Amino acid sequence: MTNILITGSKGQLGTALQHSADNYPNYKCFFADKSTLDITTPDAVEAFITTNTITVIINCAAYTNVDKAEDEEALATKINAIAVGNLARISKKHNVKLIHISTDYVFDGTTEKPYLETDLTNPQNKYGFTKLSGETALQEINPKNAIIIRTSWLYSLNGKNFVNTMLRLFNSNKTVKVVSDQIGSPTNATDLANLIFKIIPTINNNKVEIYHYSNKGICSWFQFAQKIAEITKSECTVVPIASKDFNSKVKRPKYSLLNTEKIQQTFHVEILSWQDSLKQCLNKIN
């Protein structure tokens, strides 16, 4: 039996891991949120690790409000960077595998080809900057068997995300305006949760490895919204708008498609297209 600590258990990925855990009987999962375990307090984390004989940490805890991070940089840094350093040091001391979740927002989005793990990072907002700081802290401490998984446009039927926002807006509006000049690929949280559980036994590296994971294919937020409307047979009309016409003070990457070849080849995993995965997710509503 492998004892796994999953932080950020009430977020999208944490919830998806809870829903998927029953399919992996060799794992005993300990789900913790900020009310049960404060990962910014090293002593509390270390006590939890030793008391429960934890051998794997999946860090889903994050400050993810991109707009609010501009005004709450200190809090975002505490959760997205300082806490990651805490987990890294504890993982190194106790020889614990660490899977840390990061984001496509570490890139500036000025390229026109899918980002490789080795491509230059250059975050364009405070959220992306704090997430990159967490990556850097983990790499500098360098615990054995630690990996970073960068993902993009994460969604599920739980919590605040693009899919749930669209479903809500479709129900109360005849038209919805969606940005059409930001390009990437959505990620179904259930797919990512299953991938994480599958790869745990074969993680074996001496230095921190970075992997990219999203569903296959490419789209704009506008095309993503169109597909949600199509699958749910919504009568709401989706209207494309430019980023400059969208009311946000935060600069977001124009292009943040992730190249997923490394994770596929290393762990021999198949990745669904974003369209098929979205269909699977939305079919659960019915």
Backbone bond lengths (Angstrom), bond angles and torsions (degrees), N, CA, C in turn:
res aa  C-N    CA-C-N  psi(-1)  N-CA   C-N-CA  omega(-1)  CA-C   N-CA-C  phi
1 M - - - 1.473 - - 1.536 110.15 -
2 T 1.324 115.53 130.22 1.466 121.62 178.43 1.523 108.82 -102.45
3 N 1.327 115.96 122.90 1.465 120.69 179.70 1.530 110.06 -91.09
4 I 1.330 115.98 121.27 1.464 121.87 -173.49 1.523 110.72 -120.26
5 L 1.340 115.76 128.12 1.464 120.94 171.77 1.518 108.58 -94.03
6 I 1.325 116.88 125.08 1.462 122.27 177.04 1.525 108.09 -115.34
7 T 1.338 115.54 111.09 1.461 120.45 179.39 1.530 109.66 -88.80
8 G 1.326 115.90 162.26 1.466 119.15 -177.99 1.517 111.26 64.17
9 S 1.323 116.23 40.63 1.471 121.35 -169.47 1.529 114.17 -68.27
10 K 1.338 117.00 -16.75 1.469 119.05 -178.44 1.524 112.59 -99.02
11 G 1.330 116.70 -0.43 1.459 120.51 174.89 1.517 110.73 -78.97
12 Q 1.317 115.83 -178.34 1.473 119.91 -176.96 1.522 113.17 -60.28
13 L 1.330 116.20 -50.77 1.463 119.38 -177.84 1.523 111.02 -70.95
14 G 1.332 116.56 -40.20 1.461 119.88 177.12 1.513 112.06 -58.73
15 T 1.327 116.36 -42.35 1.471 121.08 177.70 1.523 110.93 -65.84
16 A 1.333 116.76 -41.38 1.463 120.81 178.24 1.531 110.97 -62.66
17 L 1.334 116.71 -39.14 1.470 120.53 176.91 1.525 110.47 -64.58
18 Q 1.331 117.12 -38.33 1.472 120.10 176.90 1.525 110.71 -61.85
19 H 1.329 116.04 -43.27 1.464 120.26 -178.50 1.531 112.11 -67.78
20 S 1.341 116.38 -29.58 1.465 120.52 -176.78 1.525 113.49 -91.19
21 A 1.319 117.39 -15.42 1.472 121.73 -170.68 1.527 113.35 -58.71
22 D 1.328 117.17 -34.53 1.467 120.45 -178.25 1.525 112.90 -61.89
23 N 1.341 116.72 -22.05 1.463 120.84 -179.99 1.532 112.63 -79.64
24 Y 1.340 116.12 -3.40 1.469 121.10 -177.35 1.533 109.22 -126.46
25 P 1.351 116.23 77.28 1.472 120.46 -173.44 1.530 114.70 -64.96
26 N 1.327 118.16 -14.52 1.473 120.27 178.67 1.526 112.94 -81.40
27 Y 1.328 115.48 -4.21 1.460 120.13 179.96 1.524 110.70 -108.56
28 K 1.327 115.32 134.65 1.461 120.42 168.98 1.523 106.66 -107.94
29 C 1.321 115.93 111.99 1.467 120.59 -172.44 1.530 111.54 -100.22
30 F 1.320 114.52 133.55 1.465 122.32 174.73 1.526 107.14 -109.38
31 F 1.329 116.42 110.16 1.461 120.87 -175.96 1.528 109.84 -95.79
32 A 1.327 115.50 122.36 1.467 120.34 -176.47 1.523 110.80 -127.24
33 D 1.334 115.89 136.51 1.460 120.05 171.01 1.528 107.48 -116.11
34 K 1.328 116.83 -176.64 1.466 119.25 -173.38 1.529 112.67 -64.01
35 S 1.338 117.51 -20.97 1.470 119.45 -179.77 1.530 111.81 -80.32
36 T 1.339 117.19 -21.09 1.465 119.84 -178.88 1.526 112.76 -105.87
37 L 1.349 117.23 -23.79 1.461 120.43 177.82 1.530 109.46 -152.06
38 D 1.330 115.49 117.60 1.460 120.69 179.29 1.527 108.64 -90.56
39 I 1.347 116.37 104.51 1.473 119.74 -175.59 1.524 112.33 -74.00
40 T 1.338 116.76 -6.09 1.468 119.17 174.90 1.533 110.69 -84.94
41 T 1.332 116.57 -2.71 1.475 122.50 177.72 1.527 109.24 -112.19
42 P 1.336 118.14 99.99 1.466 121.76 -173.55 1.529 114.13 -56.24
43 D 1.332 117.23 -40.85 1.469 120.13 -177.81 1.526 111.67 -61.39
44 A 1.326 115.86 -38.84 1.470 120.22 -179.81 1.531 110.42 -66.34
45 V 1.326 115.85 -41.80 1.471 120.06 179.44 1.521 110.48 -65.62
46 E 1.320 116.27 -44.74 1.473 119.89 -178.62 1.526 111.29 -63.08
47 A 1.324 116.24 -40.76 1.470 120.40 177.95 1.535 110.47 -62.34
48 F 1.327 115.76 -41.19 1.472 120.14 179.60 1.526 110.67 -64.34
49 I 1.330 116.20 -43.76 1.470 122.06 -178.96 1.526 111.14 -59.93
50 T 1.326 115.79 -48.26 1.466 119.87 -175.37 1.531 111.43 -73.29
51 T 1.331 116.48 -40.70 1.469 120.59 -178.79 1.528 111.62 -62.57
52 N 1.330 116.52 -38.99 1.469 120.68 -174.56 1.532 113.61 -102.79
53 T 1.337 116.41 10.87 1.474 122.82 178.80 1.533 110.95 48.49
54 I 1.329 115.91 51.20 1.466 122.08 -179.29 1.527 109.77 -73.32
55 T 1.330 116.91 132.12 1.478 120.63 176.25 1.532 112.39 -116.73
56 V 1.339 117.26 -7.77 1.470 121.85 177.36 1.528 108.97 -140.58
57 I 1.325 116.65 134.38 1.471 121.24 171.10 1.525 108.12 -115.87
58 I 1.332 116.72 129.94 1.462 121.89 170.20 1.531 106.13 -110.49
59 N 1.329 116.41 109.03 1.462 119.66 -175.59 1.524 111.58 -92.82
60 C 1.328 114.95 98.16 1.472 121.68 176.85 1.521 111.03 -99.33
61 A 1.320 117.16 -4.70 1.466 120.28 -178.70 1.521 109.76 -68.77
62 A 1.316 116.08 133.13 1.471 119.83 -179.75 1.519 110.38 -163.75
63 Y 1.317 115.16 151.52 1.460 122.09 167.02 1.520 105.39 -89.49
64 T 1.335 117.64 112.05 1.473 120.60 -169.89 1.525 114.92 -116.21
65 N 1.338 117.82 1.26 1.470 119.03 179.62 1.528 109.20 -78.09
66 V 1.333 115.41 98.22 1.471 121.76 -171.91 1.522 111.33 -60.21
67 D 1.325 117.80 -42.56 1.465 120.81 -178.42 1.528 111.76 -69.48
68 K 1.340 117.01 -47.11 1.466 120.81 -176.98 1.525 112.29 -68.45
69 A 1.338 117.01 -24.88 1.470 120.53 -179.87 1.524 111.72 -60.79
70 E 1.340 116.65 -26.72 1.468 120.41 178.23 1.529 110.60 -61.76
71 D 1.333 117.03 -33.01 1.470 121.87 -179.02 1.526 112.74 -100.35
72 E 1.320 116.56 -16.46 1.473 120.81 -177.09 1.528 110.33 -121.44
73 E 1.328 115.39 47.28 1.469 119.88 -175.50 1.530 111.96 -61.88
74 A 1.327 117.29 -36.54 1.473 120.36 -178.70 1.524 110.73 -63.13
75 L 1.330 116.56 -43.43 1.473 120.67 179.18 1.528 110.54 -68.07
76 A 1.333 116.36 -42.96 1.473 120.34 178.34 1.525 110.65 -61.06
77 T 1.330 116.36 -40.24 1.469 121.14 178.55 1.528 111.20 -65.01
78 K 1.315 116.39 -40.84 1.469 121.26 -179.88 1.529 110.97 -59.28
79 I 1.335 115.67 -42.86 1.471 120.35 -176.25 1.528 111.63 -84.29
80 N 1.323 116.50 -44.37 1.472 120.77 -172.31 1.527 114.18 -84.56
81 A 1.332 117.40 -18.05 1.465 119.72 -176.16 1.530 113.11 -125.56
82 I 1.339 116.82 -58.42 1.470 119.85 -175.92 1.528 110.99 -62.74
83 A 1.328 117.42 -44.49 1.469 120.82 -179.96 1.531 111.72 -63.30
84 V 1.337 116.40 -34.00 1.468 120.57 178.69 1.525 109.83 -65.52
85 G 1.334 116.23 -39.80 1.456 120.62 174.81 1.525 111.50 -60.75
86 N 1.335 116.28 -41.29 1.468 120.47 176.45 1.530 110.96 -57.72
87 L 1.322 115.50 -49.53 1.468 120.54 -178.48 1.526 111.31 -62.80
88 A 1.332 115.74 -37.76 1.461 120.40 -179.86 1.527 111.28 -64.40
89 R 1.335 116.62 -45.50 1.474 120.48 -179.88 1.530 111.26 -63.79
90 I 1.332 115.97 -42.08 1.467 120.33 -179.78 1.530 110.49 -67.69
91 S 1.333 116.52 -39.69 1.470 120.86 177.63 1.523 110.70 -61.56
92 K 1.322 115.40 -41.87 1.471 120.31 179.98 1.528 110.84 -65.25
93 K 1.324 116.40 -44.42 1.466 121.68 -177.67 1.527 111.91 -64.29
94 H 1.343 116.22 -39.62 1.469 120.65 -173.02 1.535 113.00 -106.11
95 N 1.331 116.48 9.66 1.472 121.49 178.44 1.537 112.04 54.64
96 V 1.328 114.60 50.79 1.472 122.50 -178.77 1.527 109.40 -104.21
97 K 1.322 117.44 133.55 1.464 120.45 173.61 1.531 108.74 -66.63
98 L 1.338 115.86 139.44 1.463 120.26 -179.17 1.519 110.44 -129.12
99 I 1.328 115.31 123.45 1.465 121.87 175.24 1.528 106.78 -113.26
100 H 1.307 115.81 113.88 1.467 121.30 -176.59 1.530 109.68 -111.84
101 I 1.324 116.08 133.33 1.466 121.52 -176.82 1.529 110.19 -96.88
102 S 1.333 115.23 126.95 1.462 120.65 178.06 1.535 109.82 -125.45
103 T 1.305 117.31 -160.60 1.472 120.57 -162.92 1.527 113.57 -142.79
104 D 1.320 115.78 155.99 1.466 122.19 173.02 1.527 111.58 -67.39
105 Y 1.333 117.63 -15.32 1.468 120.92 -177.61 1.525 113.26 -72.86
106 V 1.334 117.30 0.09 1.478 119.02 172.61 1.532 110.28 -75.40
107 F 1.341 117.03 -10.93 1.465 121.77 178.62 1.523 110.62 -101.21
108 D 1.352 115.84 159.23 1.474 118.82 -178.29 1.524 113.93 -89.37
109 G 1.336 117.25 -13.18 1.463 119.99 174.97 1.512 114.85 77.66
110 T 1.343 117.33 20.92 1.464 120.00 -177.84 1.526 112.67 -96.75
111 T 1.326 117.69 0.65 1.459 121.20 179.77 1.535 110.15 -87.99
112 E 1.317 116.62 176.68 1.470 120.46 175.27 1.522 110.69 -131.18
113 K 1.333 115.26 19.31 1.470 119.02 174.52 1.526 108.66 -133.57
114 P 1.335 116.85 151.91 1.469 119.82 -176.36 1.532 112.11 -55.74
115 Y 1.319 115.50 136.29 1.459 121.00 -176.35 1.521 112.03 -71.41
116 L 1.336 114.97 131.32 1.459 122.39 170.90 1.527 109.12 -87.81
117 E 1.332 115.67 160.64 1.458 120.95 178.49 1.523 111.94 -61.06
118 T 1.329 116.27 -26.87 1.470 121.61 -176.54 1.526 113.46 -90.01
119 D 1.334 117.74 -4.23 1.465 120.04 -178.07 1.530 111.65 -67.97
120 L 1.316 114.14 153.44 1.464 121.01 -177.43 1.525 110.82 -63.72
121 T 1.334 116.01 132.58 1.466 120.77 176.69 1.531 108.88 -90.39
122 N 1.331 115.27 150.39 1.467 120.12 179.45 1.534 108.61 -166.49
123 P 1.337 117.12 72.39 1.472 119.58 -175.42 1.522 112.79 -60.51
124 Q 1.327 115.15 147.14 1.467 121.59 -174.38 1.523 113.15 -107.56
125 N 1.338 116.78 0.12 1.462 119.69 178.41 1.533 109.48 -147.51
126 K 1.326 116.34 169.92 1.469 121.66 -174.71 1.531 111.34 -64.38
127 Y 1.325 117.10 -37.68 1.466 119.89 177.27 1.528 110.49 -58.51
128 G 1.327 116.70 -51.70 1.465 121.19 179.32 1.517 112.07 -60.64
129 F 1.330 116.06 -38.41 1.464 120.68 -179.99 1.528 111.04 -64.66
130 T 1.345 117.07 -43.06 1.471 119.49 -179.27 1.524 111.28 -69.43
131 K 1.330 117.16 -34.47 1.468 119.67 177.19 1.531 110.88 -67.48
132 L 1.326 116.48 -39.38 1.464 119.76 176.98 1.534 110.56 -65.64
133 S 1.324 116.96 -36.96 1.465 120.54 177.23 1.527 110.75 -61.20
134 G 1.326 116.59 -37.02 1.467 120.81 176.51 1.519 111.23 -64.97
135 E 1.325 116.56 -43.21 1.470 121.02 176.68 1.533 110.45 -58.67
136 T 1.328 115.58 -45.63 1.463 121.48 -177.36 1.532 110.86 -63.02
137 A 1.337 116.22 -43.61 1.467 120.83 178.83 1.527 110.55 -59.61
138 L 1.319 116.10 -44.75 1.466 121.09 179.93 1.525 111.23 -62.99
139 Q 1.329 116.35 -42.67 1.468 120.52 -179.21 1.530 111.84 -67.73
140 E 1.317 116.71 -36.71 1.469 119.91 -179.43 1.527 111.35 -69.16
141 I 1.325 117.23 -39.56 1.468 121.14 179.07 1.534 110.11 -74.61
142 N 1.336 115.19 -36.70 1.466 123.63 170.19 1.532 114.96 54.34
143 P 1.335 117.63 59.95 1.461 118.14 172.99 1.532 110.28 -70.16
144 K 1.324 116.00 149.55 1.461 120.11 178.17 1.530 109.16 -67.07
145 N 1.339 116.35 147.28 1.474 122.42 177.36 1.529 112.92 60.16
146 A 1.332 115.42 38.65 1.468 120.61 174.18 1.520 108.83 -110.45
147 I 1.336 116.18 137.79 1.462 120.26 176.74 1.526 110.24 -133.92
148 I 1.324 114.50 152.86 1.463 122.79 173.57 1.529 107.02 -111.77
149 I 1.316 116.91 128.78 1.469 120.66 173.25 1.522 108.31 -112.62
150 R 1.327 115.58 111.10 1.469 119.68 173.90 1.526 108.33 -85.93
151 T 1.319 115.72 133.05 1.456 119.96 178.70 1.526 109.66 -131.91
152 S 1.334 116.90 173.10 1.464 119.90 -175.68 1.527 111.42 -141.73
153 W 1.306 115.87 146.74 1.473 123.99 170.69 1.538 111.42 50.28
154 L 1.313 115.92 48.89 1.468 121.15 -175.39 1.530 110.53 -67.75
155 Y 1.321 115.61 136.78 1.465 120.06 178.70 1.529 110.52 -145.34
156 S 1.315 115.51 162.13 1.461 123.42 173.83 1.526 105.86 -164.98
157 L 1.303 117.02 -174.71 1.469 119.66 176.33 1.527 111.01 -90.51
158 N 1.338 116.07 6.55 1.460 121.30 178.89 1.522 110.46 -114.13
159 G 1.314 116.18 141.84 1.465 120.43 171.15 1.517 114.44 76.73
160 K 1.337 114.01 -170.98 1.470 121.28 -177.65 1.521 109.38 -87.73
161 N 1.314 116.33 118.61 1.467 120.97 176.12 1.522 108.35 -161.22
162 F 1.304 116.28 173.68 1.461 122.11 -174.07 1.532 112.26 -60.83
163 V 1.322 116.76 -43.01 1.477 120.08 -177.50 1.527 110.47 -62.04
164 N 1.325 116.95 -48.72 1.463 119.81 -179.40 1.526 112.01 -65.96
165 T 1.332 116.46 -35.47 1.469 120.08 176.71 1.533 110.25 -62.88
166 M 1.337 116.39 -45.58 1.473 120.27 179.04 1.519 111.62 -62.50
167 L 1.321 117.09 -44.21 1.472 120.60 -179.76 1.527 110.55 -59.12
168 R 1.339 115.17 -40.11 1.467 119.64 179.06 1.535 110.96 -67.61
169 L 1.344 116.09 -45.19 1.468 120.05 -178.38 1.534 111.83 -67.20
170 F 1.328 116.60 -37.11 1.474 120.42 178.92 1.520 111.04 -60.85
171 N 1.338 116.16 -32.94 1.463 120.46 -177.47 1.520 112.98 -74.43
172 S 1.347 117.27 -21.60 1.466 119.29 -172.69 1.532 114.27 -121.41
173 N 1.348 116.41 4.01 1.471 119.55 -177.90 1.526 111.67 -136.55
174 K 1.331 115.29 152.27 1.470 120.04 174.74 1.520 110.96 -86.30
175 T 1.353 116.14 -29.51 1.465 120.52 175.80 1.533 108.88 -134.78
176 V 1.327 115.34 148.78 1.463 121.96 177.07 1.529 107.94 -133.84
177 K 1.328 117.04 130.12 1.468 121.40 178.95 1.529 109.67 -93.10
178 V 1.338 115.47 130.98 1.471 120.30 -178.01 1.532 109.68 -135.60
179 V 1.329 115.08 140.00 1.469 121.76 -178.74 1.526 111.12 -61.78
180 S 1.328 115.28 132.33 1.474 120.00 -176.12 1.525 113.69 -112.45
181 D 1.353 117.35 -2.35 1.472 118.97 -176.28 1.536 112.97 -114.21
182 Q 1.333 116.79 22.12 1.464 121.75 168.87 1.527 107.55 -114.87
183 I 1.331 115.86 124.85 1.461 121.70 -169.73 1.530 110.60 -116.84
184 G 1.335 116.10 137.77 1.461 120.93 177.11 1.512 110.27 -171.83
185 S 1.339 115.97 -149.88 1.462 120.06 174.02 1.526 109.68 -145.00
186 P 1.337 116.84 132.58 1.467 120.31 177.96 1.531 110.87 -67.71
187 T 1.328 115.39 157.37 1.463 121.45 176.18 1.516 109.30 -130.22
188 N 1.310 115.84 121.37 1.458 121.88 175.65 1.529 107.87 -76.72
189 A 1.334 116.89 121.37 1.470 121.34 -176.32 1.531 112.01 -58.61
190 T 1.329 117.61 -32.09 1.472 120.94 178.82 1.522 110.88 -65.65
191 D 1.328 116.95 -40.66 1.468 120.82 177.64 1.524 110.98 -62.14
192 L 1.332 116.01 -43.66 1.462 120.21 -179.85 1.529 110.69 -66.94
193 A 1.324 116.81 -40.46 1.472 120.77 178.45 1.530 110.81 -59.09
194 N 1.335 116.26 -46.84 1.467 120.06 -179.96 1.521 111.73 -64.92
195 L 1.331 116.51 -39.59 1.458 119.83 177.09 1.534 110.26 -59.16
196 I 1.325 117.03 -46.89 1.473 120.72 -178.11 1.529 110.63 -59.32
197 F 1.328 116.63 -48.16 1.464 119.31 179.64 1.533 111.52 -60.68
198 K 1.325 116.96 -38.03 1.473 120.58 -177.48 1.522 112.78 -68.14
199 I 1.349 117.09 -36.92 1.468 118.73 -172.43 1.528 114.17 -87.07
200 I 1.327 117.58 -12.47 1.475 120.26 -175.58 1.538 113.14 -50.03
201 P 1.348 119.31 -48.43 1.471 118.41 -175.76 1.531 113.64 -64.50
202 T 1.333 117.78 -24.95 1.473 119.62 -173.89 1.536 113.65 -102.48
203 I 1.329 117.26 5.22 1.471 119.54 173.73 1.520 108.19 -69.45
204 N 1.324 115.77 120.59 1.466 120.42 -177.37 1.527 108.59 -156.01
205 N 1.321 116.38 90.51 1.469 120.04 -178.26 1.522 110.74 -145.51
206 N 1.333 115.90 147.42 1.466 121.51 -178.44 1.517 112.69 -88.31
207 K 1.342 116.59 -26.24 1.466 119.48 175.14 1.521 108.27 -121.67
208 V 1.331 115.52 156.40 1.465 120.46 -177.66 1.523 110.17 -57.71
209 E 1.322 116.35 128.64 1.465 121.94 176.73 1.527 109.55 -107.94
210 I 1.325 116.07 140.95 1.463 121.82 176.85 1.525 108.61 -106.96
211 Y 1.330 115.97 137.00 1.464 121.84 176.57 1.525 109.25 -130.67
212 H 1.318 116.00 151.11 1.458 122.08 174.98 1.523 109.73 -108.36
213 Y 1.334 115.88 136.25 1.468 119.69 177.74 1.524 110.78 -142.52
214 S 1.321 115.12 123.36 1.467 122.11 167.52 1.519 105.46 -151.76
215 N 1.305 116.43 170.41 1.466 117.93 174.82 1.527 110.02 -70.17
216 K 1.318 116.05 157.38 1.463 122.33 -175.38 1.527 111.70 -70.80
217 G 1.326 115.02 148.69 1.461 119.60 175.91 1.517 111.98 105.64
218 I 1.313 114.70 -178.77 1.466 121.42 -174.47 1.526 109.38 -143.02
219 C 1.330 116.23 143.65 1.469 119.89 176.91 1.520 109.45 -162.28
220 S 1.321 114.56 168.31 1.470 120.86 169.87 1.529 107.30 -97.43
221 W 1.326 116.38 167.40 1.474 119.21 175.32 1.533 110.27 -59.06
222 F 1.336 116.14 -36.70 1.472 121.13 177.62 1.527 110.94 -60.53
223 Q 1.337 117.13 -47.02 1.466 120.72 179.33 1.530 111.69 -65.75
224 F 1.316 115.21 -35.87 1.472 121.11 176.25 1.535 109.06 -60.83
225 A 1.325 116.28 -47.57 1.467 121.19 179.67 1.529 111.47 -63.09
226 Q 1.330 115.90 -41.42 1.473 120.14 177.47 1.518 111.37 -57.62
227 K 1.340 115.90 -42.99 1.468 120.64 -178.65 1.526 110.92 -67.48
228 I 1.329 117.32 -37.56 1.470 120.72 176.37 1.528 109.72 -61.68
229 A 1.328 115.93 -44.56 1.469 120.90 179.06 1.529 110.94 -62.76
230 E 1.326 115.90 -41.92 1.467 120.97 -178.98 1.532 111.47 -63.81
231 I 1.329 116.53 -47.47 1.468 120.65 -177.14 1.526 111.08 -66.08
232 T 1.336 116.53 -38.18 1.475 120.28 -177.57 1.530 112.33 -88.97
233 K 1.353 115.15 2.01 1.475 121.18 179.95 1.531 112.17 55.61
234 S 1.325 115.36 38.97 1.460 120.83 178.23 1.526 109.72 -73.82
235 E 1.309 116.06 144.36 1.462 121.27 177.44 1.527 111.86 -92.92
236 C 1.309 116.29 0.54 1.467 121.65 177.64 1.527 109.61 -69.63
237 T 1.329 116.95 139.32 1.467 121.84 177.99 1.526 109.72 -92.68
238 V 1.323 115.97 127.85 1.470 121.02 178.36 1.528 108.17 -94.37
239 V 1.339 116.39 125.16 1.465 122.49 -175.43 1.533 109.42 -113.05
240 P 1.349 117.93 128.03 1.474 119.60 179.90 1.524 112.11 -76.39
241 I 1.345 115.63 139.04 1.465 120.60 172.46 1.534 109.28 -133.63
242 A 1.329 116.48 162.36 1.462 121.37 177.87 1.529 109.93 -85.04
243 S 1.329 116.17 154.69 1.477 121.17 179.56 1.522 111.62 -54.58
244 K 1.337 116.10 -38.14 1.475 119.99 -177.04 1.528 111.99 -65.50
245 D 1.345 116.77 -19.42 1.462 120.45 179.31 1.521 112.93 -94.34
246 F 1.345 115.10 -2.40 1.465 120.48 179.65 1.520 108.42 -91.49
247 N 1.311 116.21 131.40 1.467 121.33 -173.28 1.531 111.15 -77.07
248 S 1.332 116.39 87.71 1.460 120.98 176.23 1.527 109.29 -149.70
249 K 1.328 115.49 138.75 1.469 119.71 179.53 1.529 110.92 -87.83
250 V 1.322 117.02 -2.40 1.465 121.17 -174.47 1.528 110.98 -102.12
251 K 1.307 115.66 133.12 1.463 120.33 175.23 1.521 109.08 -81.23
252 R 1.330 116.32 128.75 1.461 121.87 179.42 1.522 109.84 -116.48
253 P 1.347 117.46 153.05 1.468 119.58 -179.41 1.530 111.70 -60.99
254 K 1.327 116.53 134.59 1.475 120.90 176.67 1.528 110.75 -72.16
255 Y 1.335 115.08 -33.82 1.468 120.73 -176.55 1.524 107.39 -139.14
256 S 1.330 116.68 116.58 1.474 118.00 -178.70 1.528 111.37 -138.57
257 L 1.323 115.23 38.24 1.469 119.57 176.63 1.524 108.89 -68.08
258 L 1.329 116.71 133.71 1.463 121.95 -178.07 1.521 110.67 -101.82
259 N 1.324 116.36 133.80 1.464 122.01 173.97 1.531 107.81 -79.86
260 T 1.328 117.44 120.48 1.470 121.56 -173.39 1.535 113.46 -105.21
261 E 1.319 116.72 12.61 1.475 119.57 -175.62 1.528 112.61 -62.10
262 K 1.330 117.39 -37.66 1.470 120.29 -176.50 1.524 111.77 -61.69
263 I 1.329 116.92 -46.87 1.470 119.37 -177.50 1.528 110.65 -69.21
264 Q 1.339 116.68 -34.11 1.463 120.49 178.00 1.528 111.16 -65.88
265 Q 1.320 115.87 -44.33 1.471 120.09 -176.71 1.520 111.95 -74.24
266 T 1.329 117.09 -39.05 1.466 120.29 -177.80 1.519 111.76 -67.42
267 F 1.327 116.53 -43.09 1.464 120.67 -172.62 1.530 113.50 -109.90
268 H 1.344 116.38 3.57 1.480 121.74 176.79 1.534 111.34 54.25
269 V 1.321 114.93 55.17 1.467 120.46 -179.10 1.526 110.65 -115.28
270 E 1.318 115.11 148.30 1.466 122.28 173.95 1.526 108.13 -95.78
271 I 1.324 116.33 146.47 1.466 120.73 178.13 1.523 109.39 -123.84
272 L 1.328 116.30 128.57 1.463 121.91 179.11 1.532 111.13 -71.09
273 S 1.323 116.47 154.79 1.465 120.37 171.30 1.527 108.82 -67.49
274 W 1.319 116.31 153.63 1.468 119.22 -179.15 1.525 111.12 -63.93
275 Q 1.332 116.44 -32.04 1.467 119.46 -179.57 1.530 110.91 -67.19
276 D 1.341 116.90 -47.04 1.470 120.73 -179.32 1.523 111.34 -65.41
277 S 1.329 115.30 -40.25 1.462 119.47 -178.83 1.533 111.44 -68.33
278 L 1.330 116.48 -39.19 1.452 121.32 176.50 1.531 110.47 -61.14
279 K 1.329 115.23 -42.30 1.466 120.58 178.73 1.529 110.65 -59.96
280 Q 1.341 116.12 -43.99 1.472 120.20 178.83 1.512 111.10 -60.94
281 C 1.324 115.89 -42.17 1.467 121.04 -179.98 1.524 111.55 -63.70
282 L 1.337 115.72 -49.83 1.470 119.87 -175.21 1.522 112.40 -71.79
283 N 1.318 117.61 -25.45 1.458 120.67 177.05 1.528 111.86 -64.95
284 K 1.334 115.80 -22.17 1.481 120.15 178.85 1.523 111.87 -68.19
285 I 1.337 116.16 -22.24 1.470 119.85 179.13 1.530 109.55 -62.91
286 N 1.339 114.94 -38.02 1.464 120.44 -177.97 1.521 111.97 -83.47
